[in-house]
């Protein structure tokens, strides 16, 4: 509900259309180069979507399961591995628009408003029959707090609870993409139908990515350019290779000499890739340093599991249930009022029905009594007539 004072100081709350960005998907799976295992998982995901009616309608599973009829996918992996492109490609293959959630509009400073915005986003996707896409989904689907001493902790838990319920009830396609799948709340593991790991490309995929970033007829390359050597030497993602190509082209353009004689050489590519990987190493540095022998990024190897992971997951689940119970208790007075109003309405209807029935019963008995009186009068007149005849004789 609009509030003039709130809008004066903080601006109006975002409309539903501002919380999502609707796009017409143009990119396809031909625009992304993936490792074979990732591509197989995506093909299986597309098969699930295309056979959805067969599974839930023809095979009757929709009659047995009221929730979980939608298709939720989690794209997890390092940055630059094609998660966003594949989400757009899936929407393109389905012939549906892609709704990208805008977190800066979704989140609200007012308690309870963010959870309502989450519900509104799913309604918008259902109304438009669109594919709903949560990029960087760990920002909204993170683990719930086990301690709720502060208001923001309760608010964050409430948002996750609403998101879980909406995913469970949503009948369409929703895609989550994240670089930090470990930060997801454990409850999403069951709600999300398919988890797809976007792995770093191997040498063969990297060579194809290098070549795909070049416009062969127009981009001038030096004779010494060897994409196979670049792919084997530098273990970067598709996004890293894209940045390196642009850096190499900018370096070649900046060199002195006539533009017609400028070329992008192997040295340009190597120097650009070194800069890109050096920047990644800076960003991967931990604030407190890394332990000896431990990889600097979470996907480089499997870190040792903490002894209290199971306990933390159980506490997170318990906290979510506590919040659900609190939400139910908060909503209980309103439900009781609604039940009381409905009961009073039904009692009034019953009283009206009894009154009508009584009126009809009175009318029926009155008509019967009148008939009996008429019959008695006729009988009495007949008796008097008979008596008079006897006397006259």
Protein Blocks (a to p, Z undefined) as FASTA:
>chain_A
ZZfklmmmnopaddfklmpccdddfbdfklpccdfklmmmmmmmmmmmmmmmmmmmmnom
mmmpmghkaccdddeddehiommmmmmmmmmmnopacddddfklmpccbehklmmmmmmm
mmmmmmnopacddehkllmmgccdfbdfbfklmmmmmmmmmmmmmmmmpcbdcddddfbl
mlpcfklmmmpmbacddddddfklmmmmmmmmpcfklmccdfkbcfklmmmmpccdfklm
mmmmmmmmmmmmmpgcjfklgccdfklmmmmmmmmmmmmmmmmpcfkopaehiafbfklp
ccdddfklmmmmmmmmmmmmmmmmmmmmmmmmmmmmmmmmmmmmmmmmmmmmmmmmmmmm
mmmmmmmmmmmmmmmmmmmmmmmmmmmmmmmZZ
